[in-house]
Structure formats: structure tokens, C-alpha cells
Amino acid sequence: MKESLLEKARAFDKSGLIKIEMDTAMKLLKDFRLRYPFAENPESIETLDPNDIFVEQSDEVGKFFHWLEYYLKPIGHLTLYGSNVYRQIRNQFEDFKELLHVAVDRKKTVAQKVDAPWDRIRGLGEDRHIAKKIIFCFNYEDGDVLPIFKTNHLRHFCNEIVDKPSFPAQYTTLGEIYEFLISELLRVKENLPEAQSWELPYFSRFLYDNYPPPEKDEPPIETRRRTKLDDETRNEQMQFGEFTKLLNELQRKGKISAEEYRNYGKSWREQPQDKELLFERLRILLSK
């Protein structure tokens, strides 16, 4: 073990103020879990309302993500660019609920949860920061996740505190890499007497305070892509937004089931040549 790590752990938070802050955050996390008991009762995911995601009338973030982004910010910060991602999640509400079922599935590994098709929803793909925070919040008691959502930050911390870090070539998916890097950091935590009893967010805070990652991260891929969207792509996005609104309206009026909602969404993705025909069929169904 690196000697400086031991010294830093012993000197960390002598005033106890960070411990108080993180204890308060953990209490809020438990309150969040009581409000949304998805891990204990996955069927309760179906009680989630689109307005819990994003309230279109007032143009505000819904309660579910208000908790994740604001109340639980001390546990792990999310860097977001406006509210478009929440609008998109609302537009693909059934897809999002399916992903929540994966996130709380105790039979799946951390890697499998991260590698779930979050990229179905624009803004949840790439490094999957929002997905990782959701996964942490609903699985933290298992002790195999950390509230560190940027893969490059995990690599940085491993390079700083892991003796002779190596990154096996066989880990090829984002989830596999994420799970491996976290396991390396948790192994260090368990071998560090001062840190063994620390809550996971407290340990993460220790890492950020003592081994801050480089300030200038590469801009998110999604942000870079957004500057290059041509008119055709913009039109496709607008068309898909109208399509999902139509599906939401049909489901709200009881004219399609959740399964039919998913099947229509699948047809949209897999049979792009039939989009206009599908649109027309759904408009007729709504008018009946």
C-alpha cells in the first residue's frame, strides 16, 4: 500500500464536517428509497408517473430526478446540459421503466446493469452518468458500487492509489470496465484500516478531495455531437418526439397497453421505412 495513502486517510476530515454532510446525504438517500421502493418492490416501478420525470406544463424537472440531481448531489454530482434529457426520458417513459427494472434486478451484475440499453434514450448513453447514479442509489447496500460516475475519474483514482494497476484486455464493455475499476478501488478500501468502516460516498469524497482529477475533462461526446447535427437529424428527432407523444396520449386514454407501447417503439426503431405508415395507423387509432 502506498504510504502517502495511509497518511492522507489518517489526516482526512479531522473536523468531522464532511462526515456530517455525508451522513445527512445518506439519510436523504434512505428517504429517497422509501419514496421510490423499486429495489424492494420492483412492481412499484409501474406507479412512477411521467410527471415524476419532467413536468411539461411548468417546464420543470419532476420529483424523481429532482431528488437524484439536487437532494442527492452530495453523494455524486451529475453534470447535465439543460433539461432536454429529462424531456426525452419522459417521451420514452416505457423504455425508462424497463431500464429501471434492470437497475434494481438483484440477479444482474453491476456490469450488466451499466451495459443495459440506456442508449435507447438520447442523453443516457455514452458514459451513462445518470444511469450509474440510478444504479448506485438502488444498489449501494450491496457494497459493490461507488458514486463515481465518470470512467476517466475511476481510472485516475486507480492510477493514484492502486499498487501496479493493470487493466485486463478482456474487459471490453463500458460496464465491465466500470465494474473492474470499482472493484480495484474497493479492494484498496478494504485493505485500508482507516477506511474500512467508511460509507461508500464518504470514501468517494476522500478520493476527490485528496486526488482531484484533472480539471479539464474532454467535453461529453453527446455535447460534441450536438454541435454537428444537420437538418435531417434534427427533423428525425422532432418526428420521434411527436411519435412518443402520440404513444403517451394513446396509453393515457387506455387505447394501447404498456406491451403495445413497447412493440410500437420497437417497430419505429427496427422498421424506419414504415414510419409514416405507423404514424398514420396510430393517428387513426387515437381518433376512434
N, C-alpha and C positions, 0 to 999 in steps of 0.2 A: 504494500500500500504506500502511496506517495505521502511522504512526511508532511508536506505542506497541507494536504487534505485534512489530516488529523488535526493540525494546528488551527485551520480555518473552522473546522467543526466545533472545536472547543471554544473558540472565540465568538461564534455566531450568536447574535441576538442576546447579548448579555443583559439588556434592559428588559427583555421579555415582551416588548411591544409587538414584535412580529408574531409571536406565539398567540397573543391575544387576538390580533387581527385574523390569523388563520383559523383559530378556534371559532371565532364568530362566523367566518365563512363556512366552516364545516357544519355549524348549526343551521345556517341558511340552506346548505345543500340537503340536509336531512328534511327541512321544511319543504323544499322543492320535491323531494321524493315522496313525501306524504301527499302533496298536491297532485303529483303525477306518479302513481304507484305502478308504473309499467313493468318494472323488473319483478315485483312480487305478483302482479296480476296482469300478464300480457294482454288479456282480453280487454282491459280498461283502455288500451290504446284507441279502441273504437269510440270512446267517449270524447276524444280530442275533437275540438271544433276548428274549422278553418279560421275563425276569428282569434283563436289562440295562437295562430301563426302570424297573421297580418290582418289588420282591420282596414278594409278598403275605404269605408266611408270616412274615416278620420285620418287615413294615410299614416297609421301608426303601427309599430311593432306589437304583435299580440303578446299575451301574458306568458306563454311558454318560452318564447325567445327573449322576452324582457328579463325573465329570470336568468336564462343562460348567459345573456350578454352583459347585463348590468348588475343584478344582485350577486351573481356568482363570478363577477370579474376578478376578485382577489384570488380565486382558485386557478384561473387561467384566462389570460386576455385573448380576445379574438380581434383581429384586425380586419374590419369589413369596410366596404366602399359603398355606402348608401344602403337603401332598403330593398334594392332590386332582387336580392337573393331571397328575401322573405316573400316578396310578391310571387316569385317563381315557385317557391315551395308550396304556397297556397294554391297556385294554379295546378300543381301536380300533387295535390293533397293525398290521394290514394297511394301514389308511389312513395311518398314520405312515410306514411303509416306502415307500409311494407318494410321499409328500411328500419323503422323503429323496432319492429318485431325482430329483425336480425340483431339490432344493437343490444337487446335485452335477453337474447337467447343464451342461456347458460351452457348449452351444448356446443356452442361455437367458440373458437379461439379468438383472441384479440385480432390476429391477422385476418381471419375470415370476416370479422365484423368491419374492419377497415377496408377490406377488399370488396365488400358488398357494392352493388351498382349505384353508389351515391352519385356518380356522374350522369345518371339519367336526368338529374335536376341541375340545370345550369347554375354554377356558383358553389355546388357541393363537391365537385370533382377536384382534379389536380392534387394538391397536398391534403385536402379533406380536413381542414382545421375545425370546421363546425361539426363534422361527423365525429372527429376524435374527442371533442369536448362532450358531445352527447354520450359517446361510448364511456368516457371516464365517469360522468355523472351517474350513469346507471350501472356501473360495474366496479366502482372504486373499492368496495369492501372485499373484493376478491384478491386485492393486493398485487395484481399483475398489470396495472396500468398507471400511468403518470400523467398529470395535467400539463404536459409539454406537447404542443400540437404541431410545431414546425419540425420536419425531419432534419433540416440542416442544424437546428439547435440541438437536437439529440446527438447528432454526430459530433458537434462541437464539444458537448459535455463529456461524451465518451473519450474523445481525444485528450481532454483535460484531466479526467480522474480515473480512467480505466488503465491499468498497467498493460502495456503492449496490446492496445486494441487492434482487433482484426475483424474484418467484415466478410464473412463467408460468401463466396460467389453464388452458392446455391439459393440464397435468398434473393429472389428476383422481383417479387411484387412489392408494392408500397407497404401493404400490411405486414408481410414477412419481415421486411427491413425494420419497420416501426416496432414490431414485437421483439425482434432481436435486440435493438438498441435499448429499449426499455429494460429488457431482462439483464443487460450488462450493467446498467445504472443501478437497478435494484439489487444486483449481486454485491456491488460496492456498498450500498446502503446497509445490507445485512452484515457485512464484514466490518462495518464502522461502528464501534460500541456506542459512540455518542449519538448516532443517527438511527439505531435500531428501533427505538420507540417513537420516532418522529412520524407524524401523519404524512401521507404522500404529498399533499400540497405544500407542507412545511419544508420537506426535503427539496421539492422543486424550487421553492423560493430561495433556499440556501444556494442552489446551483446558480440561479440567475443573479443573485447578489454577489457571489464570490467568483463566478466565472462567466461574466456577461458575454453573450455572443457579439460578434461584430455588429456595429450599429447599422451599417448599410447592407440590408438584405436585398437580394435580387428582387425586383418588382414581381408580384404574382403573375404567373403565366396568363391567368384569366384577364388581368388588367392589360397586359401587353396585347393580348388577342383583341380585346375590346376596341383598341385604337385602330385595328386593321379590318374591322368588319366592313364589308362592302354592302351596297344597297340590297343585293339579293339575299344576303344573310339576314339583314335587318327585317326584310319582308317576311322571311321564313319565321323569324322569332315572333313577329306580330301575329302571323297566321296561327302559330302554335298557341299563343296566348288566347286568341279568340276561340280556338278549338277546346282548350281546357276550361274556359269559362262556360262554354256550351255544355260540356260534360258535367260541370259542377251544378249548373242550373237543372239539367235533366235529373241528376241524382237528388237534388234538393226537392224536386217535385215528385219524387218517387217513381220516375219513369224508367230508370235503369238502376240495377243493383251495383254493389261495390265490385263484384266479379265482372259484370259487364263493363263497368268503368275501366277496369284494368285491361280488359280484352280490346276495347276500343283504342286505348292508349298504345297497346302493343301493335295493333293494326296500323296506326299512324306512323309508328317508328319503322315497322318492317315492310310496309307497302306504300312508300311515298308516292308512287304513281297513281294511287287511288284516293288521294287526299280529298280532292274535290267531290268525288262520289260519296265518300264517307261524311263529309261536311253536309252535303245535301240530305242524306239519309237522316242525320241527326236533327237537322232543322225541321224536317217533316215530322219526326217523332215529337219534337218539342211543341209543334203547333197543334197536335191532336188533342 
